[in-house]
Amino acid sequence: MPTVLRRGGFRVVMYLPPREHGPAYVHVWKDGTEVVIDLATAGRPQKIRAIFRMRTADTQTAFWIVEEHTEHLLTCWRKCHG
């Protein structure tokens, strides 16, 4: 589970195959809480898949961090998943 981005106390990670598979998404962790966010791709908007104990304000910040770094995260996804 490599960390692909760190920002403002948030850690963005991707699980590797064979456990994980498409569509492209990331896990964002902060202080033992987590949100899973699908990455925006052609024809698919960015969206929250699941929230695990993360406060609303932190969930929104995680969403914005992922949105701001979508291209980098998609590049990492392609390197990890083909």
C-alpha positions as CSV (number, residue, x, y, z in Angstrom):
1,M,0.0,0.0,0.0
2,P,2.2,2.8,-1.2
3,T,1.7,6.4,-0.1
4,V,1.4,8.5,-3.2
5,L,0.7,11.9,-1.7
6,R,0.9,13.7,1.6
7,R,-0.8,17.1,2.2
8,G,-1.8,18.8,5.4
9,G,-1.9,15.8,7.6
10,F,-3.6,13.6,5.0
11,R,-2.0,10.5,3.5
12,V,-3.2,9.3,0.1
13,V,-2.6,5.6,-0.6
14,M,-3.3,3.0,-3.2
15,Y,-3.6,-0.7,-2.6
16,L,-1.9,-2.9,-5.1
17,P,-3.2,-5.7,-7.3
18,P,-4.3,-8.4,-7.0
19,R,-6.3,-7.2,-4.0
20,E,-7.5,-4.0,-5.6
21,H,-8.9,-3.3,-9.1
22,G,-10.6,-0.6,-11.1
23,P,-12.2,1.8,-11.4
24,A,-9.4,4.1,-10.2
25,Y,-9.7,5.2,-6.6
26,V,-7.6,6.1,-3.6
27,H,-7.8,5.8,0.2
28,V,-7.2,9.0,2.1
29,W,-6.2,8.6,5.8
30,K,-6.0,11.2,8.6
31,D,-5.6,10.5,12.3
32,G,-6.9,6.9,12.0
33,T,-9.9,7.8,9.9
34,E,-10.4,7.1,6.2
35,V,-12.3,8.1,3.1
36,V,-12.3,6.2,-0.2
37,I,-12.6,8.4,-3.3
38,D,-13.1,7.4,-6.9
39,L,-10.8,9.4,-9.2
40,A,-12.4,11.4,-12.0
41,T,-11.8,9.8,-15.4
42,A,-13.3,10.3,-18.8
43,G,-17.0,10.0,-18.4
44,R,-16.8,9.4,-14.6
45,P,-16.9,12.2,-12.0
46,Q,-14.9,12.1,-8.8
47,K,-17.0,10.8,-6.0
48,I,-16.8,9.5,-2.4
49,R,-17.2,5.8,-2.3
50,A,-17.0,5.2,1.5
51,I,-16.3,7.1,4.7
52,F,-14.9,5.5,7.9
53,R,-15.2,7.7,10.9
54,M,-13.8,10.8,9.1
55,R,-15.3,14.2,10.1
56,T,-17.2,16.0,7.4
57,A,-14.7,18.9,7.3
58,D,-11.8,16.5,6.8
59,T,-13.8,14.5,4.2
60,Q,-14.3,17.7,2.2
61,T,-10.6,18.6,2.5
62,A,-9.6,15.1,1.4
63,F,-11.9,15.4,-1.6
64,W,-10.3,18.8,-2.6
65,I,-6.8,17.4,-2.2
66,V,-7.6,14.5,-4.5
67,E,-9.3,16.8,-7.0
68,E,-6.3,19.1,-7.0
69,H,-3.9,16.2,-7.7
70,T,-6.0,14.0,-10.0
71,E,-3.5,13.8,-12.8
72,H,-0.7,12.7,-10.5
73,L,-2.9,10.2,-8.8
74,L,-4.1,8.7,-12.2
75,T,-0.5,8.5,-13.2
76,C,0.3,6.5,-10.1
77,W,-2.8,4.3,-10.6
78,R,-1.7,3.4,-14.1
79,K,1.9,2.6,-12.9
80,C,0.5,0.3,-10.2
81,H,-2.5,-1.2,-12.1
82,G,-1.5,-1.0,-15.8
